[in-house]
C-alpha cells in the first residue's frame, strides 16, 4: 500500500482517495512555490480521507498563527477539532516550533455554528536535552502523557493547559 511519487499526482490521489479513515502527515516545511505550503499538503490529505475520518498533521506553529487563504478552504469542508502546541525542542536540534492539528474530514467546520475546537498547551513533555543523546525522558513522561490524553479525549478545559474556543479561518489556532 505504498506509492512512490508525489502526493499531488492525480493517479495516486485517485487510487488512495476514500480508502483510509485516518491520515497522518508531517509535510515538508518551508517549500517554495505555488501549492507547496504546509497547509496545502494537509488540505490534500483531508480531501483523500473517508468522510468523518480523522487527520493529524504536525506543522510549524506559523500554520496556526498566520493568516493563509488555504485555511478558508480547509474549514469550508473539514472541521478543526483540536490543536496542540508542542514543546519548542521536539525536532532538536532543528529550531522549528510545531503544533499538531486534528481535523474531521468532510464535515464542514461551520456545520455546527456552536462547535468549539479544543486547544492544548503541551509545551512541557518532561523531556530534557542532553549533549550527546538529544532529548531524553526526564522521568515523568508517562504521567504527562496520561494527563494530556485524558484532557484531549474529555475535551477538558484546564487553566494554563487547555481551552475550548469557537474559531474561524482568520483566528489563531493555538492555546497561546
HELIX and SHEET records of a PDB file:
HELIX    1   1 UNK A   10  UNK A   16  1                                   7    
HELIX    2   2 UNK A   38  UNK A   48  1                                  11    
HELIX    3   3 UNK A   62  UNK A   65  1                                   4    
HELIX    4   4 UNK A   69  UNK A   77  1                                   9    
HELIX    5   5 UNK A  109  UNK A  111  5                                   3    
HELIX    6   6 UNK A  141  UNK A  154  1                                  14    
SHEET    1   A 6 UNK A  22  UNK A  25  0                                        
SHEET    2   A 6 UNK A  54  UNK A  60  1                                        
SHEET    3   A 6 UNK A  98  UNK A 104 -1                                        
SHEET    4   A 6 UNK A  79  UNK A  86 -1                                        
SHEET    5   A 6 UNK A 117  UNK A 122  1                                        
SHEET    6   A 6 UNK A 162  UNK A 165 -1                                        
SHEET    1   B 2 UNK A 127  UNK A 130  0                                        
SHEET    2   B 2 UNK A 134  UNK A 137 -1                                        
END                                                                             
